[in-house]
Amino acid sequence: MLKCAQEIEDQLVQWRRAIHQHPEVSFTETHTAALVADELRKLGLRVETSVGKTGVVGHLGQGAPVVALRADMDALPLQEVNAVPYCSQAPGVMHACGHDAHTAMLLGVAKLLSKLNSESVLPGEVRFLFQPSEEAVDAEGKSGAMRMVEDGALKGVDIVFAQHINTERPVGDILAGEGIISAAEDSFRVRLKGRGGHAAYPHRTVDPIFILGHVLGAIQGIVARRADPVKPAVISVCSVHGGETTNVIPESVELMGTCRSADEETRKFLLAELDKALGVARALGGDYELEIMPGQPSARDTPAAAALIRQVGIDLLGAEHVQPPKSGLGAEDIGCFISEAREGGTMFGLGVWDGHGEKRHGHSPTFDIDERALPIGTAILAEATVRYLREARR
């Protein structure tokens, strides 16, 4: 399978670069979806479009069991600074998280498996889920995975496999095994309210910027001094806005951020403590408004699915190239799919670092990958799918 994937490496690179040049943010992936649907139809798959708003579902084969494979398609609102021939052509938008590679590799899996299906050696159905909006949610707080589930994309699915690029590991390595795939993520928006006035007479005001300093300390103290130190948790304030000029104390200051946790108990604790920390504003004569935007719950690999990917990695790459997953608090909505599948699923990490140069981390305007990883990710997903279908049929 790895040899077959390497034989289509040029096509994988071509797909990845075409998608990279035309990035689209969440729920606007019409160009990418059209490219995907067209390529799937060329391979003879049955294709559904506009699934979960802008998603695409491809069906290969029929009957049970059903394996679902997922790739996300959306990009990020970042201005790319890389001087490469395939640089983003959309101002202020770039594929800075590897979703272009995920999509290209899943098209590669479809290409490899469609040949097996034509030879009548592929039992069951493979369902290709090209998901919109992994990076964001819509006005109702729903991500692309949630919308696709609502549209029935996971109906009858037995197991889900997915992958995500990893910029810490070199090409040729994967990270596979049991662990937390995705942390719980809840965003928050706060308005600290004071009383504005002349900057020369602060005693006549309730300065929300002064209050902000104490509130930030209280928020950072939640994880440092209130949370259980052996339970993963993070609260980050990522946006602060207040004031318009140099000599006017503003009426209010607005801030936004995110809470991350690995279990429901800690998740509820962080939100309760956040509300308490904001009470500092009232102690200093001001007030606050807190809005919580609930995100995805945490998700874990299913043991059997993770074990299958790990064994495939060992067989194709060698045991020394299969590493255990690293714990982290990144958030992902793949858990929506895994929770719907009869036997759950897993998401493995694919090394994309060139091994000697700068590590181009995700969500950065300099992000990029070593494209030699594309056949590896394609082969792992394709081989795991074939093995699962054949074993399930026995």
N, C-alpha and C positions, 0 to 999 in steps of 0.2 A: 504493500500500500504506500509506503514511503517513497519507493522508486516511482510509482505511478504519479504521486503528487509532485515529485521533483520534475517529472517530464512536462508538467503543465505550469511550471514556475513562471515562465514568461507571461502566460495568460493571467495568473494571479497578480503579478506586478502591474500588468496593464489595467486590470479591474481596480486594484487598490488606488492607483494614481488617478484614474478617471474620477473616482469617487472623491478622492482627496482634493482635487481641483475644484469641485463643485459642492462644497459643504452646505448643509442646511440644518438650521437649529430645530429644536423639538417641535414635532407636529407640523413641520413644513417640508418634510422630506419627499416632495413629489418627484423631483428629478431622479433622486437615488432610487425611489420605489419603482419608477418607470424602467430604469436600467435593469434593476433586479428582475422585475416581471418579464421583461423582454428576454433576458438571458435564460431564465427558467423555462420559458415557453420553447426556446430553441432546443433545449435539452429534452423536451417532451413531457414536462411536468404539468399537472393540472394546477392552475394558478388562481388564487383569490387576491383581489386588491381592495384597498380601502378598509382593511381589517384593523380595528383599533384606530380609526381615522385614516392614517397614512401608511399602515403596515401592509406587508405582503406575506401570504402563506403559500408555500409550494407543497404539493402532494406527490410523492413517488411511491408506486406500489399500492397495495391495498390489503385490507384484512388486518388481523391481529398477529403479533403485537404491533404497537405503534411507538416509535421513537421520535421525539421532538428535538430538533436542534435549533438553537437560538443565536442570532446575531443582532446587535443593535446598530441603528443607522444614523442617529443624529449627531450633530457637531456642536461645538461650543462657541459662544460669542467672544472670540479672541481674535486679535490681529496677528496673523502669522508673520514671523520675521526671518524665516529660513530662506536662503537664496538657492532654491532648487528648481529644476525645470517644471516640477509638478506642484509648485506652490499654489495655495488657495487663490482662486480668482474672485472670491466673494469678499469684499471689504468687511472687516470686522468679524469674520466667521472662519473657523478652521477646525479640522479634525485633529484635536489635541488630546484625544483619549484612546485612539486606536480603533474607533468604530468603523473606519474605512477598511482597516485590515480585517476586522471581524467579518464584515460583509463580504469582502473578496474571498476569504477562506471558506465561508459557508457556500458561496457560489462554486468554489472548487470542489467541495464535498458533493454538491449536487452533480457536478460533472463526472466525478469518479463513480458515484453510486448509480447514476443513470445508466452507465455502461453495464454494471453488474445486473441491474434490473432487466435490461434488454436481453441478458444472457440467462434469465430466469433463475438466478442464484441468490436473489435477495428476497427472503421471506418476510411478509408483513409490510407495513407502511413506514416510510420516513417522512416526517412533516417538518418542513423548513420554515422557521419563524423569523422573519425579518422585521424586527420590532422598531417602531418609532419611539422617540421621547423617553430614553432611559435617563437623560440628564435633568429633566424637568417634569413638571406636572401641568395639567391644564387648569382652567378657571375653577373646576370642581375638585381640584387636588388629586387628580388621577394621572398616573404615569402611563406610558405606552403599554407596558405589560398588563396593567390592570384593565385597560381598554380592550386589549386583544382577548383577554380571558372573558370579558363581558360579551364579546362577539363570537364566543364559542371556539376559539382557536385551539384550546387544550382539550376539547371534548374527545374522550376515548384514549387519551395519551397515557402510556404506561410509564415512561421515563423521559427525563429531559437532560440533555448534555449541552454545555456551553463552555466557552473559553474567554479569557481576557488577557490582553497583552500585559507583560510585566517588564518594566524598564530596569529593574534591579538585577535580573538574571540574564546571562549571555544566551545568544542563539544556540540552540541545541539542548537547552534545559527546559523542563517544565516543573511546575509546582502542583502536586496532586496528593490528595489524602483528605481525611476528615478534618473539619474545622469550621470556623465561622466564615461563610462566604461574604456576608454583608451585615454591617451593623444596623441597628435601628437608627433612624434619622428623623429628627423633628426640628423644623425651622421655627424661629421666633422673630417677632417684630415688636419693638418697644418704643413708646413715646414718653420721654421724661418731661414732665410739665413743671414749669416754674412761673416766674413773672418777670417779663422783660423790662428794660429801661436803659438809662444812660450809663455807659461804661465808667464814667467818672464818679458815679454815685451808686456803687454796688449795694450799699446798705438799704437802698430803696427797692431793691429787686429780690427775687428768689432765683439765683443764677443756676440754670439747668446744666451749664457746663461744669461748674463746681460740683454739682450733684453727680454728674457723670463720672468724675474721677473716683468717687467713693463707691458708686454702683459697680464700676468695672472691677475694682478690688474685691467687692463682695461676690461678684459672679465667678471670678477666678478662684476664689476661696472655696467654692462648692466642691470641686474635684480635689483640690489640694488638702482641704481640712474637714470636709463633711462626708465625702463618698468613701465607700469601702475600698482601700487601696489595692485589693486583689481582684476587683471587678473592673474591667475596662470601661472607661468613661472619658468623654471630652466635651467641654463647652467652649466654643470659639465665637467671639464677637468679631464679625467680619466687615461691618459697615457702620460708620458713624457720620451723621450729618446734622449740622446746627449752625445757625448764624449766617449773616449775609455781608457784614462789613466790620470795620475795625473798632468802632466806638459805640456799638449797640449790643447789649446783652439780650440774647434771643428769648422768646417765650418758651421754646421747647427744643429738645434734641432728640433725634430719632436714631435708633441703632437696630441692626439685624444680625442674626447669627444662627448657629446650629448646635444641637445637642446630639451626641452619638453615644450609643451604649450597646452592650452585647446580650442583655437579657431584659425581660419586661419589668422586673422589680427595679432595676437600676434606671430604666427608662422613666418610670413613673416618679422615682425619687428625684431625678434631675429636674424635671418640670416643676415639681412641688418646691424644690429648693430655689429654683430660679425666681419664682414668685416671691419667696421670702427675701431673697437678696435685693430685689427691687424695692422692698419696703424701706430700705435706707433712704429713698427719695422722700418718703413721707416724714421720716424722722428729721430731715433737714428742711422741712417746710414746703416741699414740693409734692408732686403726685406722679402717677405713672399709669399708662395703659399697656397691657400685655396681650399680644395676639399669638397664639400657637398655631402653626401650620403642620398638622401631623403628616409624617412621611411613612416609609415602609417599616415594618417590624424587622427584627434581625432574622437571618436565615443561615442554616447550616447544611453542609453536604450530607446526603444520605450515604451511610457506610458502604453499601453494596455498589452503588454507582461510583463512588470515589475509588473503591478498590479496583473496579474494572478499568477506569482511566489510568490508574497507577500501573496496573499490569501491562496495559497496552504501551504505556510510556517506556517501561522497562524492556519490553520485547523489541520496540522499534528504535530506542535511543541508547539503551544500556542503563543499568541500575544507578550508575554514578551520575546520570543526568536527570534523575527524577528526585526532586527535593520535596520535603513536606511543605504545606502551605504556611505562610507567615501570618500570624495574627495581626489584625489591623481593624480600623474603624471606618473604612470606606463604606459608602452606602451604594446599594444596587437594588434593582427591582426584580432580579432573576428569581428571588424567592416566591414571587407571585406565581410563576410557572411551576416551580418545583412543588409547591404546596398543592397544586391541582393535579399533578401526575400520580398515578396509582402507586408507583414505586419511588416517587421522589426524583432526585437527580443530583447533579453536581456541576460545578464550574471550576475548571483548572486554569492555572496561570501559564502563559507562554512567554518564555524569555525572548526579548527582542533587542537587547543591548549588543552592540558589536564586540564587546569584550575588552576593548582597549581605549576607546575614546570617551568623550563626555557622555554621561548618562542623561538622556533627554527626557525628563520626567513628564508625566501626564499633566494636563491642565496648565501647560506652559506654552508661551508663544514660540519656543524653540523645539517643541516636541517633534520627534520623528522616530522611525524604527529602522532596524536592519531588515531588509525585505527577504533575506535568506530564511527568516523564520516562517514565512508564509506556507511553504510546502509542509513544514513540520506540523503546524497547527491543523492544516487540512487533513493530513494523514492520520493524526491522532483521533480526530472526530470521526472520520470515515471508518477507521478500523474498529473503534469502540462500538459504532452503530452496527456494523456487520456482526461482530461477536455477540452483541446482545440479542439481535434478532435470531441468530442461529441457535443460541443456547435456550432462548425462550420457547422456541419451536419444538425442542426435544421432549 
